[in-house]
Amino acid sequence: MSNCLLDAVYGCLIGGAIGDALGAPVEGWYHHEIANKHGRLEALIPSYRGNTGKQYGLPKTEPSKPGAITDDTTMRHVMCLAIVERGGRITPTDYAEVLLKHLDPLRVWRSDRIVLEKLKLGMSPWDTGRNNMPNAAAAMAIAPVGVINAGDPRQAYQDGFLIASVTQDGTERDAAAAVATGVAAAFAPAASVESVIEAVLTNSSFHIRRAIEIALDLAEETGSVSAFRDAFYAHMLHWHSPQAPHKGPWNKTHFFSGSSLEVVPAALALLKLTQGDVNEGIIEGVAFGRDNDTIASIVGNIAGALRGASQLKADWIETCEHANEDFFVELEQNPKANFLSMAERLVTALKQEHVRAQQKLEVISNLLA
């Protein structure tokens, strides 16, 4: 096993988990609210949104441990489990089987619970994302598809678009596929922030590519994270998801949307502005506000794969691994399971994909002989 490859895969997984956990306590806040309350949030702190207590859709009780993940990482690691159990690339059917077997619905938000209910009713997992509420549910979970297609962004896009059909529809699938592409490109030899972004733009659909290019242009014009953030809030916030009437009066100046049309362009622009620094990228993803645990998680996935876990803050890794021990016991029924062991299993799955690729090459060579 290549230590360099394992470091990159572990960096992808733990980087995404840390971004999720760091953003969880302030998810949905606007950037100025985070700054006023916490300043520059760099420490993992307790949250009412973390997995401990399984509080999604339930009354707030006790806060979770610092470093506890939310639905972003929950769904991502169910996908990891599907890949390692399959021993390589997966179909929506493979993903659905693991969701039905292992996912606790209290660990995820309502849109994913709807998908789970559809699966329980016997709907085809190739269709369960149709007409689901648009949000970043697919984009936040899709990084493992990039891992199993390491170095092959074109195939990662196709697989990502397919697997995203389990939870999402339309543009959300395009955005998820773009994230998978970025992760896959980050594993390529001599990969850079520029090569990752180029791979994403080359493979993306027009709608998502346009949104990403606008955000990247804005980042180039403003030249700093803070100026970019202000300009993005002024021109690019996606107001698709209105505040539900039962949650109080509508506020036209403070709305929330978890749509990938906002989340993915913001994440890639922050990746560029922080030059792929995984620690800085995660911190700025959280500081961005709105669906910031997802933004920071996506930056953590891509920059973590690009730079490796060895470049992440050691105390973040230790805290995050410790805080989520109960989740891995629940997911894998193994008290020794953690983010690192999952990375090791994904590397093994990559080896199995390598064997399949060699077998395919031999078949084609014989056909062409």
Secondary structure, DSSP 4 states (H G I P E B T S, - for coil): --HHHHHHHHHHHHHHHHHHHHHGGGTT-BHHHHHHHHSS--S----SSSTTTT-TTS---SPPPTT---HHHHHHHHHHHHHHHHTS---HHHHHHHHHHH--GGGS-HHHHHHHHHHHTT--TTTTTTTPPPSTHHHHH-HHHHHHTTT-HHHHHHHHHHHGGGT--THHHHHHHHHHHHHHHHTSTT--HHHHHHHHHHHS-HHHHHHHHHHHHHHHHH-SHHHHHHHHHHHT----SPPPGGGSS--TTS-----HHHHHHHHHHHHHHTTT-HHHHHHHHHHHBSSHHHHHHHHHHHHHHHH-GGGS-HHHHHHHHHHTHHHHHHHHS-TT--HHHHHHHHHHHHHHHHHHHHHHHHHHHHHH-
